[in-house]
Amino acid sequence: MPFTPQRAFQAKPRIFTSAQGMYYRTQDGREVLDSIAGLWCVNAGHAQPAIVKAIQAQAERLDFVSSFSMSHPPAFELASRLAALAPGPLNHVFFSNSGSEAVDTALKIARGYHRARGEGGRTRFISRAKAYHGMGWGGLSVSGLARHRRDFGPFLPEVAHLSLPYDPKVSAFSQGLPDSGAHFVDELVALLATTHDPSTIAAVIVEPVTGSGGVYPPPKGYLERLRAVCDQHGILLIFDEVITGFGRVGAPFAAQAFNVTPDIMTCAKGMTNGAVPMGATIVSDTVYDAFMTKPADQIELPHGYTYSAHPLACAAALATLDVYREQALFERVGKMAGVWAKAAHKLRGARHVVDIRTIGLLAGIDLSPRPGAAGARGTEVNQACFDQGVLVRTAGDTFMLSPPFLISEEEIDRLFSTLAAILDKTA
């Protein structure tokens, strides 16, 4: 099982048998509030009828067709709708099956773009500490989480990591974008001036909001400066929006919420509401056009997957986009974000809590670790929440919360009241 202590699970398994709206149901019949949207992905809540019906209908009509030199209408309809939803110049879509594949696709496209333009020496990538970019070899190479990388190196050698743009001394307990931190881009400027010739850099890849690394919104002005430095040196900017895409911070993509447009953007998770695996890499006209210089009968991008643009995934995604629009769920995030932040930050001063960060319907909550037993307190609180009917997610002593957009004020209060009561009783 992924990221699971196998023997601990076998001793005390969590088995779910159904889900509806904001709730899972366990094998023993208990109802559990889902505060993590499955895994950052069930944005519209579980078992949305329109999505279920769309998958059923597509399975009856066309269960599978390859995307190798053939396709089907929903694939092109979905690509057009994603391009319309994405920031202005990002008009071309490559489908994959997960965020990890979307990231590896983005990295390959970045190198291929420079090679097509006669700059094949641009092979290096720059990422950040605490970054999560999936479990593919490329994505893991640019990820910045030591616990994920520890056992599997060496990785791609041409990767440099910048610091996480967050200083808890000045930005702890932030709501929205921290006021301080744009100066962290100076580290990239220094790197380009002293260590790596800019002409060797293919791309800088960042999560607009660091997700699995602990929910860290970008400081004010940080992404704008990052964009400017990349433009100055001809470096592509990649936004990994696997988590932030599809409304999580109140706009279709974080790029629009923060008014900074990348050259390449990855997405997955919320694209199908988690119902069918799917990912996508969306590129600008400039990037796409660079590949279109070969003779028309030659493959421009020799890359892809058996299940790229799978018919059931496309059907699920199209229905999901309809649900987002018809139920005004992106707008709902904007309306609920203040309620969410206020409730989360009530934990300031609660036992063991040392930092809280919120933006949109995201929250990161850090607990102080037990001496000599980092992660033990977080694991204990996680289990106690589950025992009381609330599903939370932890990485070590950090809680990362990302509920479906359907969450009510009462459910928000229940989530954080449960956390507060359990923390008060936890050693």
RODRENZA-10529 format. One record per residue (C-alpha): residue number from 1; residue in one letter; x, y, z. Coordinates in pm, 1 decimal, decimal comma. Layout:
% RODRENZA-10529
     k   r       east      north         up
   NUM   A          X          Y          Z
...
//
This chain:
% RODRENZA-10529
     k   r       east      north         up
     1   M        0,0        0,0        0,0
     2   P      134,5      347,6      -88,2
     3   F      299,4      543,0      194,2
     4   T      159,8      298,7      450,5
     5   P      325,2      115,4      740,9
     6   Q      207,4     -226,1      623,7
     7   R      218,8     -412,1      956,3
     8   A       51,3     -129,8     1146,0
     9   F     -228,8     -126,1      889,0
    10   Q     -272,4     -500,7      911,2
    11   A     -301,9     -471,5     1289,3
    12   K     -562,3     -193,0     1270,6
    13   P     -696,4     -154,1      915,0
    14   R     -907,3      136,5      792,9
    15   I    -1153,0       -4,5      542,5
    16   F    -1415,5      214,7      373,3
    17   T    -1709,8       62,0      189,9
    18   S    -1895,6      368,0       55,7
    19   A    -1891,1      746,5       40,5
    20   Q    -2145,6     1023,5       -9,2
    21   G    -2097,6     1399,3       -7,1
    22   M    -1869,0     1489,8      284,9
    23   Y    -1861,7     1143,6      442,2
    24   Y    -1706,2      799,4      413,1
    25   R    -1866,9      490,6      566,8
    26   T    -1646,0      227,0      727,2
    27   Q    -1675,1     -149,3      713,7
    28   D    -1827,1     -146,9     1062,1
    29   G    -2089,5      110,7      962,9
    30   R    -1937,2      428,1     1109,5
    31   E    -1971,1      761,9      925,9
    32   V    -1642,1      954,2      894,3
    33   L    -1613,4     1322,1      798,6
    34   D    -1365,3     1358,0      510,3
    35   S    -1147,6     1663,2      578,6
    36   I     -890,7     1576,9      309,0
    37   A    -1109,6     1531,5       -2,5
    38   G     -992,4     1174,6      -42,3
    39   L     -636,8     1285,1     -110,9
    40   W     -667,0     1651,8     -217,6
    41   C     -888,6     1540,6     -508,3
    42   V    -1260,5     1492,0     -430,8
    43   N    -1326,0     1865,4     -452,9
    44   A    -1695,7     1835,9     -536,6
    45   G    -1770,2     1576,6     -269,2
    46   H    -1818,2     1203,5     -306,2
    47   A    -2058,2     1028,5     -544,4
    48   Q    -2171,9     1331,5     -741,7
    49   P    -2463,2     1186,6     -945,8
    50   A    -2372,1     1361,8    -1272,6
    51   I    -2016,5     1226,7    -1261,4
    52   V    -2132,8      873,9    -1180,7
    53   K    -2383,0      877,9    -1469,3
    54   A    -2126,9     1016,2    -1714,4
    55   I    -1882,2      735,1    -1637,1
    56   Q    -2155,3      471,8    -1670,9
    57   A    -2275,1      609,8    -2003,8
    58   Q    -1924,1      633,0    -2147,2
    59   A    -1843,2      274,9    -2044,9
    60   E    -2146,9      156,1    -2239,3
    61   R    -2066,7      370,3    -2545,9
    62   L    -1686,2      342,4    -2581,1
    63   D    -1480,9      175,5    -2311,2
    64   F    -1135,4      228,6    -2463,2
    65   V     -953,7      363,4    -2764,4
    66   S     -583,9      431,7    -2787,6
    67   S     -455,1      786,3    -2827,8
    68   F     -171,2      666,0    -3048,6
    69   S     -269,7      804,4    -3391,5
    70   M     -641,5      784,6    -3306,4
    71   S     -876,0      935,5    -3050,4
    72   H    -1239,4     1009,8    -2959,2
    73   P    -1452,7     1327,2    -2936,8
    74   P    -1456,1     1373,1    -2555,1
    75   A    -1074,6     1397,1    -2554,2
    76   F    -1082,7     1702,1    -2779,7
    77   E    -1379,9     1854,4    -2600,1
    78   L    -1201,0     1818,8    -2267,2
    79   A     -876,9     1964,2    -2402,9
    80   S    -1067,5     2265,9    -2534,8
    81   R    -1245,5     2320,2    -2205,2
    82   L     -924,6     2291,9    -2004,4
    83   A     -753,7     2540,2    -2233,9
    84   A    -1045,1     2779,8    -2189,5
    85   L    -1023,9     2740,3    -1811,7
    86   A     -644,6     2786,1    -1794,6
    87   P     -464,0     3122,6    -1807,7
    88   G     -457,8     3300,1    -2146,5
    89   P     -166,7     3155,5    -2345,4
    90   L     -189,5     2799,1    -2207,3
    91   N     -390,1     2649,6    -2492,5
    92   H     -248,8     2301,1    -2555,2
    93   V     -308,4     1989,1    -2344,5
    94   F     -127,3     1656,4    -2312,1
    95   F     -319,0     1392,3    -2115,6
    96   S     -169,7     1140,9    -1873,5
    97   N     -299,2      936,1    -1581,5
    98   S     -175,0     1107,3    -1266,8
    99   G       -0,2     1412,4    -1131,2
   100   S      327,2     1221,4    -1128,3
   101   E      298,6     1149,4    -1500,0
   102   A      192,1     1506,8    -1569,0
   103   V      509,9     1633,0    -1400,3
   104   D      739,0     1392,2    -1584,7
   105   T      566,6     1501,5    -1905,6
   106   A      628,6     1867,3    -1820,1
   107   L      996,8     1805,9    -1754,2
   108   K     1038,8     1620,7    -2084,2
   109   I      853,1     1892,9    -2272,6
   110   A     1075,6     2158,1    -2115,0
   111   R     1393,4     1987,1    -2234,6
   112   G     1241,0     1910,7    -2573,4
   113   Y     1133,6     2271,8    -2616,4
   114   H     1486,9     2402,9    -2573,5
   115   R     1633,1     2133,2    -2797,4
   116   A     1379,7     2218,0    -3070,9
   117   R     1497,4     2578,8    -3050,9
   118   G     1862,7     2481,8    -3083,7
   119   E     1944,4     2518,4    -2712,7
   120   G     1995,0     2153,6    -2623,4
   121   G     2238,2     2251,1    -2350,0
   122   R     1945,9     2362,3    -2133,0
   123   T     1897,3     2042,0    -1932,2
   124   R     1903,5     2152,1    -1567,3
   125   F     1597,7     2197,2    -1346,6
   126   I     1558,1     2413,3    -1039,1
   127   S     1306,5     2327,7     -769,6
   128   R     1260,7     2395,5     -397,3
   129   A     1293,8     2234,2      -59,3
   130   K      973,4     2069,7       70,0
   131   A      844,9     2042,6     -288,2
   132   Y      637,4     1741,0     -386,6
   133   H      624,4     1663,9     -758,7
   134   G      515,0     1302,2     -762,2
   135   M      677,8      961,7     -756,0
   136   G      805,2      929,9    -1113,1
   137   W     1182,8      940,8    -1147,3
   138   G     1180,7     1290,8    -1290,0
   139   G      929,1     1420,1    -1038,4
   140   L     1113,3     1261,4     -748,3
   141   S     1439,7     1413,1     -872,0
   142   V     1294,2     1764,5     -851,4
   143   S     1101,3     1696,9     -531,2
   144   G     1243,8     1838,4     -212,6
   145   L     1116,3     1603,7       58,1
   146   A     1401,4     1409,1      213,2
   147   R     1172,9     1135,8      349,6
   148   H     1063,9     1050,3       -4,7
   149   R     1409,8     1061,4     -161,5
   150   R     1616,4      896,2      111,0
   151   D     1611,3      533,5       -4,9
   152   F     1607,3      570,1     -382,5
   153   G     1899,8      779,8     -505,4
   154   P     2092,6      869,7     -701,6
   155   F     1847,1     1084,2     -896,0
   156   L     1881,3     1302,6    -1202,3
   157   P     2207,4     1488,0    -1143,5
   158   E     2107,4     1813,4    -1311,0
   159   V     1875,3     1944,4    -1040,1
   160   A     1926,7     2225,6     -790,2
   161   H     1696,9     2306,2     -498,4
   162   L     1618,3     2650,0     -356,9
   163   S     1500,1     2715,4       -2,3
   164   L     1134,1     2704,3       88,8
   165   P     1022,8     3070,0       79,7
   166   Y      899,8     3075,9      437,1
   167   D     1046,9     3212,8      757,5
   168   P      845,1     3110,6     1065,5
   169   K     1005,5     3389,9     1267,5
   170   V      816,3     3650,0     1064,5
   171   S      539,3     3454,4      887,1
   172   A      408,3     3205,5     1143,3
   173   F       28,5     3175,5     1172,7
   174   S      -20,4     3331,0      828,3
   175   Q     -362,0     3371,1      670,3
   176   G     -333,5     3392,2      293,4
   177   L       -6,4     3513,4      144,3
   178   P      265,0     3600,6      397,7
   179   D      373,4     3964,5      376,5
   180   S      744,3     3880,0      387,5
   181   G      942,2     3645,1      166,3
   182   A      978,3     3780,0     -189,6
   183   H     1349,1     3815,6     -112,7
   184   F     1384,3     3436,7     -130,2
   185   V     1406,8     3479,8     -509,2
   186   D     1748,7     3638,5     -446,8
   187   E     1872,8     3283,3     -392,3
   188   L     1784,9     3198,1     -753,0
   189   V     1949,3     3515,6     -876,5
   190   A     2268,9     3427,4     -687,5
   191   L     2259,5     3069,0     -815,1
   192   L     2243,3     3188,5    -1174,4
   193   A     2520,2     3440,4    -1117,7
   194   T     2767,0     3215,0     -936,8
   195   T     2692,8     2843,4     -977,1
   196   H     2487,2     2755,2    -1284,3
   197   D     2509,8     2941,2    -1614,3
   198   P     2151,5     3046,7    -1703,5
   199   S     2202,3     2899,0    -2051,4
   200   T     2207,1     2551,5    -1891,1
   201   I     1870,6     2587,7    -1713,2
   202   A     1565,0     2433,0    -1879,6
   203   A     1301,3     2523,7    -1621,3
   204   V     1214,6     2627,2    -1270,0
   205   I      934,7     2412,2    -1126,7
   206   V      732,8     2513,8     -821,1
   207   E      400,8     2443,8     -655,9
   208   P      220,6     2781,0     -631,2
   209   V      118,7     2663,3     -284,1
   210   T      347,4     2397,5     -139,9
   211   G      108,2     2109,7      -69,9
   212   S      233,2     1779,5       66,9
   213   G      535,0     1958,6      210,5
   214   G      304,9     2123,6      465,3
   215   V       77,5     2385,6      296,2
   216   Y      293,6     2694,2      247,3
   217   P      133,7     2976,8       46,1
   218   P      378,4     3190,4     -153,3
   219   P      488,3     3521,7       -1,2
   220   K      352,4     3837,5     -161,9
   221   G      556,7     3925,2     -468,0
   222   Y      749,7     3596,9     -471,5
   223   L      592,4     3436,5     -778,0
   224   E      602,8     3765,8     -967,3
   225   R      976,8     3795,1     -906,9
   226   L     1027,1     3431,5    -1000,5
   227   R      845,7     3493,1    -1329,6
   228   A     1060,8     3798,8    -1401,4
   229   V     1390,0     3617,8    -1338,9
   230   C     1285,1     3328,0    -1564,1
   231   D     1187,5     3572,2    -1839,6
   232   Q     1518,0     3754,5    -1809,0
   233   H     1717,5     3435,7    -1872,5
   234   G     1493,3     3244,8    -2114,3
   235   I     1403,7     2983,6    -1851,4
   236   L     1064,7     2813,1    -1858,1
   237   L      846,6     2843,0    -1548,1
   238   I      642,9     2534,0    -1455,9
   239   F      358,4     2548,0    -1203,6
   240   D      268,0     2214,8    -1048,5
   241   E     -103,6     2267,0     -985,4
   242   V     -193,1     1905,9     -915,3
   243   I     -328,9     2015,8     -576,2
   244   T     -418,1     2381,7     -635,5
   245   G     -589,6     2326,5     -970,0
   246   F     -968,9     2323,4     -998,4
   247   G    -1071,6     2569,1     -733,2
   248   R     -872,5     2481,7     -423,3
   249   V     -770,0     2846,4     -366,1
   250   G    -1087,0     3000,5     -511,0
   251   A     -992,0     3033,6     -879,1
   252   P     -972,0     2769,0    -1152,3
   253   F     -595,0     2762,3    -1101,6
   254   A     -362,6     2926,6     -851,9
   255   A     -195,1     3098,4    -1147,4
   256   Q     -509,4     3308,1    -1183,8
   257   A     -555,8     3357,0     -811,4
   258   F     -201,5     3497,5     -787,1
   259   N     -200,9     3662,8    -1132,7
   260   V      120,3     3491,7    -1247,8
   261   T      114,7     3283,0    -1566,2
   262   P      360,6     2994,8    -1612,2
   263   D      478,4     2849,4    -1942,8
   264   I      373,9     2496,9    -1847,4
   265   M      121,0     2383,0    -1589,6
   266   T       41,2     2038,5    -1451,9
   267   C     -291,8     1927,8    -1308,3
   268   A     -470,4     1609,6    -1199,2
   269   K     -664,0     1521,4     -879,1
   270   G     -960,9     1762,9     -892,4
   271   M     -987,5     1730,9    -1270,6
   272   T    -1204,6     1417,9    -1240,3
   273   N    -1304,9     1469,7     -875,8
   274   G    -1091,3     1163,4     -804,5
   275   A    -1341,2      934,6     -976,3
   276   V    -1109,0      810,6    -1255,2
   277   P     -729,0      856,6    -1260,7
   278   M     -620,6     1137,2    -1494,8
   279   G     -353,5     1403,0    -1529,3
   280   A     -275,3     1674,5    -1780,1
   281   T       12,0     1898,5    -1880,4
   282   I      -98,8     2229,6    -2028,7
   283   V      152,2     2433,3    -2230,8
   284   S      163,2     2779,0    -2381,2
   285   D      134,7     2854,5    -2751,7
   286   T      506,4     2939,8    -2755,2
   287   V      607,0     2603,0    -2613,3
   288   Y      370,8     2413,6    -2843,4
   289   D      481,3     2600,4    -3156,2
   290   A      846,5     2511,8    -3095,3
   291   F      761,4     2143,3    -3153,2
   292   M      566,5     2210,1    -3474,6
   293   T      868,5     2270,7    -3698,1
   294   K      927,3     1911,7    -3810,4
   295   P      772,8     1771,9    -4130,5
   296   A      401,6     1712,1    -4081,2
   297   D      433,0     1333,9    -4107,4
   298   Q      681,8     1309,7    -3818,9
   299   I      598,6     1264,1    -3449,5
   300   E      655,6     1598,6    -3278,7
   301   L      657,8     1466,9    -2919,7
   302   P      760,7     1099,3    -2887,8
   303   H      596,0     1048,7    -2550,7
   304   G      271,3      913,9    -2407,7
   305   Y       84,5      645,5    -2217,0
   306   T     -152,9      362,1    -2303,9
   307   Y     -429,2      530,7    -2108,8
   308   S     -369,5      893,0    -2216,8
   309   A     -713,6     1054,5    -2262,5
   310   H     -891,2      736,3    -2152,6
   311   P    -1259,6      767,3    -2251,2
   312   L    -1391,7      707,3    -1898,5
   313   A    -1150,6      962,5    -1754,0
   314   C    -1252,5     1220,1    -2014,0
   315   A    -1619,6     1158,9    -1937,4
   316   A    -1555,1     1198,1    -1564,4
   317   A    -1357,7     1518,7    -1619,7
   318   L    -1619,1     1677,3    -1845,4
   319   A    -1893,4     1598,4    -1593,4
   320   T    -1674,9     1730,7    -1311,3
   321   L    -1623,5     2062,5    -1489,8
   322   D    -2002,0     2084,5    -1532,7
   323   V    -2055,1     2021,5    -1161,3
   324   Y    -1803,6     2289,5    -1066,0
   325   R    -1982,2     2540,8    -1287,6
   326   E    -2342,7     2447,4    -1214,5
   327   Q    -2291,7     2435,5     -837,7
   328   A    -2060,5     2741,5     -836,2
   329   L    -1808,3     2547,6     -630,0
   330   F    -1504,9     2765,6     -707,8
   331   E    -1704,7     3064,9     -587,5
   332   R    -1805,0     2868,3     -278,6
   333   V    -1437,3     2828,5     -186,9
   334   G    -1403,0     3206,3     -190,2
   335   K    -1704,6     3242,5       36,8
   336   M    -1597,3     2971,6      280,6
   337   A    -1226,6     3054,9      294,3
   338   G    -1273,5     3316,3      567,1
   339   V    -1483,6     3081,7      780,2
   340   W    -1223,5     2808,4      729,4
   341   A     -930,1     3032,8      822,7
   342   K    -1103,5     3171,4     1131,5
   343   A    -1182,7     2823,1     1260,7
   344   A     -835,6     2690,2     1187,7
   345   H     -659,7     2979,2     1356,8
   346   K     -866,5     2930,8     1671,9
   347   L     -618,8     2649,0     1734,2
   348   R     -349,1     2909,7     1791,4
   349   G     -256,0     2864,6     2153,6
   350   A     -390,6     2509,0     2161,2
   351   R     -166,1     2252,9     2321,7
   352   H      131,6     2152,0     2104,5
   353   V       38,3     2381,3     1810,0
   354   V      341,0     2583,0     1689,3
   355   D      221,9     2714,1     1350,3
   356   I      -89,0     2736,9     1131,4
   357   R     -103,8     2834,4      762,3
   358   T     -426,3     2877,7      563,6
   359   I     -528,6     2977,5      212,0
   360   G     -848,2     2893,4       24,6
   361   L     -970,1     2560,9      161,6
   362   L     -622,9     2447,6      264,7
   363   A     -462,5     2439,2      606,9
   364   G     -125,5     2328,5      740,8
   365   I      -93,4     2285,3     1118,2
   366   D      240,3     2206,2     1281,3
   367   L      266,3     2035,1     1619,6
   368   S      576,7     2036,3     1834,2
   369   P      740,1     1692,1     1814,8
   370   R      790,5     1474,3     2117,1
   371   P     1155,2     1468,0     2224,6
   372   G     1322,2     1178,3     2050,4
   373   A      997,8     1068,2     1881,0
   374   A      925,9     1298,7     1587,7
   375   G      593,1     1215,4     1427,2
   376   A      458,3     1011,5     1716,5
   377   R      229,8     1288,3     1843,1
   378   G       89,9     1354,5     1495,7
   379   T       20,8      984,9     1442,2
   380   E     -156,4      956,4     1777,5
   381   V     -377,4     1259,5     1711,5
   382   N     -456,4     1133,2     1361,4
   383   Q     -580,0      800,4     1500,3
   384   A     -779,1      969,0     1777,0
   385   C     -954,5     1188,7     1518,7
   386   F    -1043,2      883,3     1311,6
   387   D    -1178,2      708,3     1619,9
   388   Q    -1407,0     1009,8     1670,2
   389   G    -1528,7     1007,4     1310,1
   390   V    -1302,4     1266,2     1147,4
   391   L    -1051,0     1174,0      876,9
   392   V     -738,6     1393,8      878,0
   393   R     -399,7     1366,5      707,2
   394   T      -59,9     1396,2      871,6
   395   A      300,3     1386,1      760,3
   396   G      502,4     1351,1     1076,4
   397   D      374,0     1619,3     1312,9
   398   T      215,5     1833,6     1039,7
   399   F     -156,0     1820,3      962,2
   400   M     -263,3     1899,0      605,0
   401   L     -634,4     1960,8      563,2
   402   S     -815,8     2006,5      231,1
   403   P    -1188,0     1927,2      251,7
   404   P    -1437,3     1893,3      -30,5
   405   F    -1578,9     2231,5     -127,1
   406   L    -1921,0     2122,5        2,3
   407   I    -1807,3     2151,5      363,9
   408   S    -2050,3     2346,2      582,5
   409   E    -1980,2     2585,3      868,9
   410   E    -2103,6     2320,2     1109,8
   411   E    -1867,0     2060,5      964,5
   412   I    -1575,8     2305,2      977,5
   413   D    -1654,4     2368,6     1343,6
   414   R    -1674,5     1995,2     1411,8
   415   L    -1337,9     1931,7     1244,5
   416   F    -1143,0     2191,5     1437,8
   417   S    -1330,5     2139,0     1765,0
   418   T    -1243,6     1769,2     1744,7
   419   L     -879,1     1852,9     1682,3
   420   A     -871,1     2099,5     1970,7
   421   A    -1026,6     1855,3     2218,0
   422   I     -790,5     1573,8     2118,9
   423   L     -483,4     1796,5     2135,4
   424   D     -583,2     1904,6     2482,9
   425   K     -576,5     1542,0     2598,1
   426   T     -261,9     1438,1     2411,3
   427   A       69,9     1421,2     2591,2
//
